[in-house]
Amino acid sequence: MAEQSGNGESTFTVVVAAVANLGIAAAKAVAGVVSGSSAMMSEAAHSVADTVTEGMLLTALKRSDRPADEDHPLGYAGERYVWAMLAAVATFVGGAVFSIYDGVHTLTHGEEVGDPLISYIVLGIAFVLESYSLRTGVKQVKAEAERARAPFTRYLRLTPDTTVKAVVMEDSAALAGLMLAAGGLIGVQITGSSVWDGVASLLIGALLVYVAWVLGRSNAELLIGRPLPKHVRAEVREELLSVPHIVDVIELTTLIQGPGEVLIAAKVDFRDVASAEQVEWACEDAEDQLRERFPSIRRVYLDPTPGLAQRRPRP
């Protein structure tokens, strides 16, 4: 139930961002054509890339929420990171490359700048809409960080919910991009030189490159296989050792499979005098205790293993 609620919050956050960016992209494109501003055109490309990104994130949420089946016994949670990775690529190709190209073209060929009034109006409206979208994402991250008892910035950096992370980072970049575009327009008005507009476009492109790199790296780590944070692994080990008949945790493996979905596998040394029945119930108790303390743990596999002192030479 907690995971379904989290998916619902994530879907709402992404939908809000997608609707905001779709309208903003069209308005920016019109303003860019009318004013002749390369920074505004870069911002239009930025919003188009964000809209495509959010479409991919919605696909990620829908496809990763499917239940496990015979062909995918561990579920589809990892598919979220595949689509989120593609979304990061879309941000880079659709936004960053166009912005850098447009900035270079403006610096080398110049541009005719028209009336910037419509651009300022669009930038103001976009700032309000992007702020609301960012507020929605930040609100969700704050709530999740409080549930995880982690600082906001640390949780945002390590959260396995990369869909919400993408929305927060892209909306933050969007607000910064709007200010850069406004700065470029003001620079052109004051100096009469289009260089300022070209520089603003290049800076917007650089900002998008950074966002795409951070999101791509986060999703790559989760696709490869990222464990729980070190302090959480220590708490998992501590919980296992509190179970009767478990005397040592020889090897512990944790794997984040998706938001709210963690797998635990461990080689465990049981008391030598414990009966088979006691070992079986110890495994059940361990799983119950872990799930109660860490609701995100969905699968627990314990392998009874002789302690190091009892190991016999292999033939």
C-alpha positions in Angstrom: 0.0 0.0 0.0 2.8 2.4 0.8 4.4 1.7 -2.6 1.1 2.4 -4.4 0.7 5.6 -2.5 4.3 6.6 -3.4 3.6 5.8 -7.1 0.4 7.9 -6.9 2.3 10.9 -5.6 5.1 10.5 -8.2 2.5 10.3 -11.0 0.8 13.5 -9.8 4.2 15.3 -9.6 5.2 14.2 -13.1 1.8 15.1 -14.6 1.9 18.6 -13.1 5.4 19.1 -14.5 4.3 17.8 -17.9 1.3 20.0 -18.2 3.2 23.1 -17.1 6.1 22.4 -19.6 3.8 21.7 -22.6 2.1 25.1 -22.3 5.4 26.9 -21.5 7.2 25.3 -24.5 4.6 26.7 -27.0 4.7 30.2 -25.4 8.5 30.3 -25.4 8.7 29.3 -29.1 6.3 32.0 -30.1 8.1 34.6 -28.0 11.5 33.4 -29.4 10.2 33.8 -33.0 8.7 37.3 -32.4 11.7 38.6 -30.4 14.4 36.9 -32.4 16.1 35.8 -29.1 18.3 32.8 -29.2 18.0 32.4 -25.4 14.2 32.2 -25.7 14.5 29.6 -28.5 16.9 27.6 -26.2 14.4 27.9 -23.4 11.7 26.6 -25.8 13.9 23.6 -26.6 14.5 23.2 -22.9 10.7 23.0 -22.2 10.1 20.6 -25.2 12.9 18.3 -23.8 11.3 18.5 -20.4 7.9 17.6 -21.8 9.3 14.6 -23.6 11.2 13.6 -20.5 8.0 13.7 -18.4 6.3 11.6 -21.0 9.0 9.0 -20.5 8.8 9.3 -16.7 5.1 8.6 -16.9 5.8 5.5 -19.0 8.4 4.5 -16.4 5.8 4.7 -13.6 3.2 2.8 -15.5 5.4 -0.1 -16.7 7.4 -0.5 -13.5 4.2 -0.9 -11.4 3.3 -4.2 -13.0 3.3 -7.2 -10.6 5.9 -10.0 -10.7 5.1 -12.9 -13.0 6.7 -16.1 -14.1 9.0 -14.5 -16.6 10.0 -11.7 -14.2 9.9 -13.2 -10.7 11.5 -10.1 -9.1 9.0 -7.7 -10.8 9.4 -4.8 -13.2 10.6 -2.1 -10.8 14.0 -1.9 -12.6 12.2 -0.8 -15.8 11.6 2.6 -14.2 15.4 3.2 -14.4 15.6 2.3 -18.1 12.9 4.9 -19.0 14.4 7.4 -16.6 17.8 6.9 -18.3 16.2 7.5 -21.7 14.6 10.7 -20.3 18.1 11.9 -19.2 19.3 11.3 -22.8 16.3 13.3 -24.1 17.2 16.2 -21.9 20.7 16.1 -23.3 19.9 15.7 -26.9 16.6 17.7 -27.0 17.7 20.6 -24.8 21.4 20.9 -24.3 22.6 20.2 -27.8 20.1 22.6 -29.4 20.9 25.4 -26.8 24.6 25.1 -27.4 24.2 25.1 -31.1 21.9 28.1 -31.1 24.3 30.0 -28.7 27.3 29.3 -31.0 25.3 30.3 -34.1 24.3 33.6 -32.4 27.9 34.4 -31.4 29.3 33.7 -34.8 26.5 35.1 -37.0 24.7 37.5 -34.8 20.9 37.9 -34.7 18.3 40.6 -35.2 16.5 41.1 -31.9 12.9 42.3 -32.1 10.5 43.6 -29.4 11.4 41.7 -26.1 8.2 42.6 -24.3 6.5 39.3 -25.2 9.5 37.4 -24.1 9.4 39.1 -20.6 5.7 38.3 -20.3 6.3 34.6 -21.2 9.3 34.4 -18.9 7.2 35.8 -16.0 4.3 33.3 -16.6 6.7 30.4 -17.1 8.5 31.3 -13.8 5.1 31.1 -11.9 4.2 27.7 -13.5 7.7 26.2 -13.1 7.7 27.4 -9.4 4.4 25.6 -8.8 5.7 22.4 -10.4 8.9 22.6 -8.4 6.9 23.2 -5.2 4.9 20.0 -5.9 8.1 17.9 -6.4 9.9 19.4 -3.4 6.9 18.8 -1.2 6.9 15.1 -2.1 10.6 14.8 -1.6 10.4 16.5 1.8 7.6 14.1 2.9 9.6 11.1 1.8 12.8 12.4 3.5 10.9 12.9 6.8 9.6 9.3 6.6 13.1 8.1 5.9 14.5 10.3 8.7 17.1 11.8 6.3 18.1 15.3 5.5 16.4 16.7 2.4 19.6 17.2 0.3 21.0 13.8 1.2 17.7 12.1 0.4 17.4 13.8 -2.9 20.9 12.7 -3.9 20.3 9.1 -2.9 16.6 8.5 -3.5 15.8 5.5 -5.7 12.7 7.4 -6.9 14.5 9.0 -9.9 11.3 10.1 -11.5 10.7 12.7 -8.7 14.4 13.5 -8.6 14.2 14.3 -12.4 11.2 16.6 -11.9 12.9 18.5 -9.1 16.2 18.9 -10.9 14.6 19.8 -14.2 12.3 22.4 -12.7 15.2 23.9 -10.7 17.2 24.0 -13.9 14.2 25.6 -15.7 14.0 28.4 -13.1 17.7 29.0 -13.5 17.3 28.9 -17.3 14.5 31.5 -17.2 16.7 33.9 -15.2 19.6 33.3 -17.7 17.3 34.0 -20.6 16.0 37.2 -18.9 19.6 38.3 -18.2 20.5 37.7 -21.9 17.5 39.9 -23.0 18.4 42.6 -20.6 22.1 42.5 -21.7 21.0 42.9 -25.4 18.7 45.9 -24.5 21.4 47.7 -22.5 24.4 47.1 -24.9 22.6 46.5 -28.2 24.9 43.5 -28.7 23.4 40.0 -29.4 26.5 38.5 -27.7 24.7 38.5 -24.3 21.9 36.4 -25.8 24.3 33.9 -27.3 26.1 33.6 -24.0 22.8 33.0 -22.1 22.0 30.3 -24.6 25.3 28.6 -24.0 24.9 28.8 -20.3 21.4 27.2 -20.6 23.0 24.4 -22.6 25.7 23.9 -20.0 23.1 23.7 -17.3 21.1 21.0 -19.2 24.3 19.0 -19.8 24.9 19.0 -16.0 21.3 17.9 -15.2 21.4 15.2 -17.9 24.7 13.9 -16.5 23.5 13.8 -12.9 20.3 12.0 -13.8 22.0 9.6 -16.1 24.6 8.7 -13.5 21.9 8.1 -10.8 19.9 5.8 -13.1 23.0 4.0 -14.2 24.0 3.2 -10.6 20.6 1.8 -9.9 20.5 -0.2 -13.1 23.9 -1.7 -12.3 22.8 -2.5 -8.8 23.1 -0.1 -5.8 23.1 -1.3 -2.2 21.4 0.3 0.8 23.4 3.1 2.4 26.2 1.9 4.7 24.4 2.9 7.9 21.2 1.1 6.9 23.2 -2.0 6.1 24.6 -1.9 9.6 21.0 -1.6 11.0 19.9 -4.6 8.9 22.8 -6.6 10.2 21.9 -5.6 13.8 18.3 -6.6 13.3 19.4 -10.0 12.0 21.7 -10.6 15.0 18.8 -9.8 17.4 16.9 -12.9 16.1 17.1 -16.0 18.4 19.5 -18.7 17.1 21.3 -16.4 14.8 24.9 -15.9 16.0 26.6 -14.2 13.1 26.0 -12.6 9.7 28.9 -13.8 7.6 27.9 -12.0 4.4 25.2 -9.4 3.7 24.0 -8.4 0.3 21.4 -5.6 -0.2 20.0 -4.5 -3.5 17.7 -1.6 -4.3 15.3 -2.9 -7.0 13.1 0.2 -7.1 11.5 2.8 -4.9 10.2 1.0 -1.8 11.5 -2.3 -3.1 14.7 -3.8 -1.5 16.1 -7.3 -1.6 18.1 -8.8 1.3 20.3 -11.8 0.9 22.6 -13.0 3.7 24.9 -15.9 4.7 23.9 -16.6 8.3 25.6 -18.7 11.0 22.9 -20.3 13.3 23.5 -21.9 16.7 25.1 -25.3 16.1 22.6 -26.9 18.6 19.6 -25.3 16.9 17.1 -27.8 15.4 15.9 -27.6 11.8 12.6 -26.3 13.0 14.3 -23.6 15.0 16.3 -22.5 12.0 13.2 -22.4 9.9 11.3 -20.2 12.4 14.4 -18.0 12.9 14.3 -17.3 9.2 10.6 -16.4 9.4 11.2 -14.2 12.4 14.1 -12.5 10.7 12.0 -11.7 7.7 9.1 -10.4 9.8 11.4 -8.2 11.9 13.2 -6.7 8.9 10.0 -5.9 7.1 8.5 -4.3 10.2 11.6 -2.1 10.8 12.2 -1.4 7.1 8.9 -1.4 5.1 10.8 -1.1 1.8 12.3 -4.6 2.2 10.2 -7.0 0.1 12.4 -10.1 -0.3 14.6 -11.7 2.3 16.8 -14.8 1.5 18.9 -16.3 4.3 21.5 -19.0 3.6 22.5 -21.1 6.7 26.3 -21.1 6.6 28.8 -22.6 9.0 30.8 -20.0 11.0 34.4 -19.3 10.0 35.6 -21.3 13.0 33.6 -24.4 11.9 34.6 -24.4 8.3 36.1 -27.6 7.0 38.6 -27.8 4.2 37.0 -28.3 0.9 38.0 -31.6 -1.0 
